Amino acid sequence: MNDSPLRRDPPRGLPPYAVRRSARARRARLTYDPRHGLTVVVPERFDAAQAASLVEASLGWIERARERLGEHRSDPAVDGPFPRRVRLAALGEEWSVDYEPAPRPVRVRAVAPERLRVLGGTVGPSGDAHRALQAWVARRAAQTLAPEVRALAAEIGAERRLARVAIRAQKSRWGSCSARGTVSLNRSLLFLPRDLCHLVLAHEACHLRELNHSPAFWSLLVTLVPQARTLRRDLAVAWRHVPTWADDS
């Protein structure tokens, strides 16, 4: 299990970064994404004080990573403070959003095909509206992703090992699978491109049979997703697809 990242005050001239220890890491490496920033992933016995040297030696790579990911710009109508559209790329859906202030708790209703109405709030959209939309996304994930995980589990003969599918607001994972057969999925998977979302569902389904990342696990995953190893690289920066309002809890 990975420890929570420890944010470091960088030496002068270096960008901010976090250090995360991993039992799986065999050597120190850098990761960068717009959501978490720069992280130095190190083995458990690594001297964290050496992370600064690694960051300093990798400044060119860091700058290129920032430039590459900086090319992504969210549509203000989607990622603004009060989103007017909710794009669920994994489902091929785009929902328009209307706001109707009223002296009542905020809630979200589907009033027409791919049209949502946020009801409540005496002064219009607010943080409560964001939370209501987040809850709606979680419900939509439960409706659509849970059945797909069950189908994938059945495809590899692991349906009896699947106890339940839980939808969560995970901060650093797209999904997980417990030894007791609970598959947990991040609600924000719905914002990812379809192939990346499918990769995560297949990945967790395969853990029902192989609760590891052994060659047997990868062999099983490739039967479900032939491009799994290639898509995994895209998944490393997939948080950029998640709009700000969906990730502010």
N, C-alpha and C positions, 0 to 999 in steps of 0.2 A: 504494500500500500504506500502511496506517495504522501509525504508530509506536505502540509500547507506551505505555499511559498513564503519566504521571509524577505520582506522588502529591505533593501540595503540603501544607506546613504552613500552614493558613489563618490570616489575621489574626484577632485577637481578635474574637469575636462572630459569626464565620462558620462554617458547618458544614464538615467535611473534604471535600475534592474532589480529583479528578485532572484533569490537562490532557492531552488527546490530540490530536496534530496529524493532520490528514487532508488528503490531496491533493485529495479530492473536495469538501471543505467550501468554501463561498463566503463564509460568515460564521460568527461564533462562535455556538454554541448549547449548551444544557444537555440532558443526559440523566440520568435517574435510574431505577435498578432495585434491588431488594433485594440482588442478587448483587454488583453492582459499586459500588453507592452512587452518589454524585453525580460526574458527569464533564462537564468543559467541553471540547467538541469545537471546535477552532479551525483555520483555514487554516494552511498551512505557514509563511507569513510573518507570522503574527499575533504581536504582542508578548504573550507568556504572562503578563507581569506585569499585564496588564489584565484577566485572568480574574477576579481578586478583585472588581473593580468590577461585572462581570456577575453574579457570584454574589450580591453585596450587593443589586443591583437586582432580583433574582429570588427573594428570600426567601419571598415569598407563594406563588409557584408551587412552590417546593421543598417548603414545608409541605403544600400541597394534594396534591402527588405522594406524599409520605410517608404522609399519611392515607389516600389512595385505595388504595395498595398495601398498607398495613398491615392492610386489611380481610381480606386473604388469610391464613388460618391453616391450616397443615398438620395432618392427623390425626396425633396422637402415635403411633398404631400404625403409621403409614406412615413418619413422619419422625423417629421417636425414635432413640435410640442403637443399638438393635437392632431393625430393622424387622420387623414380623410380617406385613406385606403389601407386595407390590410391584405398584403400579398402573401399567400401561403404557397410558395413555389413547389413544395413537395407534393401538393395536391393539385397543382395547376389551377388554383382558385385566386380570384382577386375580389375582395369585398369592399364596397364603398361604405363609408361611415358617416352617419348624421348624428348631431348632438341636439338633445331636447332638454334644456334645463327644467327642473321641477323640484319642489320641496320634498324629496324622498331620497332614500339611499340609491346610489348609482347602480344600475344594472344594464346589461347588454341583451338586446333581443334581435333575432333575425326576422326582419319584417317583409322580406322578399328574397328571391334567389340572389345570393351574393350581395345582399344589402343589410347592413347592421344599423341599429339605432341605439345610441347611448342615452339612457333615460336617467334623469336625476341630477342633483347638484343645483344649488340655488344661484351659483355664479358661473355656470357653464362648465366646460371641461376642466379637469383638475387632476391631481395625483390619483384621486379616487377613480377617475375615468380610466387612467392607465391600468390600475389594478383590476378594474372590471374587464377591460379588454384582455389583460393577461389571463384572467380566469376563463374567459371565453376561449382563448387559444388552447388552454389546457383541456377544456372539455372537447374541443374539436380534435385534439390529439388523441384523447381517449377513444373517441368515436372511430377514428380512422387508423391509427397506428397499432393499437392493441390487437385488432383482428389480423392485421398483417403479420405481427410477430407470431401469433398463434398458427397462422398458415405456414410460415417459414419453419417453425418448430415441427409441425406435422410433416413437412417436406423432407426433413432429415431424421425423422423417426424419434423426435424428442418431445412430442406433445405431452406425454405423461409427466415429464420432468418440469414442465412450466406450471408453477403454482399460481402466479398472477402477474399482471402487467401494471406497473404504477407510473403515473405521469408526475414529474417533479419539475422544480425550477432549479436544476443543478447549476452551480457556478463555474465548474471547471471540467465537466464531463458531458458528453452527449448521451451516454447510456452506461449501464452497469448490469451485472448479473450476479446474484448471490448464490451461495452453495445450496440454499433452500429453494431455489427455483423462482425467485422474484426478479423479473426484468424491470429495471427502472429506466425510463426514457425522459429526456429533456423536452419540455413542451416546445422549445424553440427549434426543434428539428423540423417543424413545419415550414420554417422560413428558408431552409436549405434547398438547393437544387435536388430534384427527384433522385438522381443517382447517388448523391451523398447521403441522403436520408435512408435510402434502401440499404446502403452499405452498413450503416449503424444498426439497423434492425437485424440484418443478417448476422452481423458480428455478435450481437448479444444472443441471438437465437443459437448460434454455434457454441456459445459458452455453456449452454444447457447440457451439451455432450462433452465438451472439452473446456473445463474451467481453468484455462491457461492460454499461453500463446505458443504452444509447441508446434512442431511441424504437422502433427495430426490436426491441430486446430486450423492452421492455415490451409491445409489440403481440403478440409471440410468447407471452409469459407469460400474458397475459390470455386467449389461446385455450385455455390449460390450466386457468387459475384465474380465472374472471371477476371475483371479488371480491379480486383480488390486492392492489390499492392499499389497500383498507379493512383487510384482514387484516394488512397490513404494520405498522399501528399497534399491533395486539395483539401482534405478534411482538416488538416493542421491549421489552415487559415480561414476556416468556414465561419468563424464568429462574425466576420465582416458582413455576412448576409442578414444578421439579426438586427432589426431596427432598434434605435435607442430606447424608445418607449417600452419595448418588450423586455428590456433587460435592466430596468432601473429600480427593481425591488431590492 
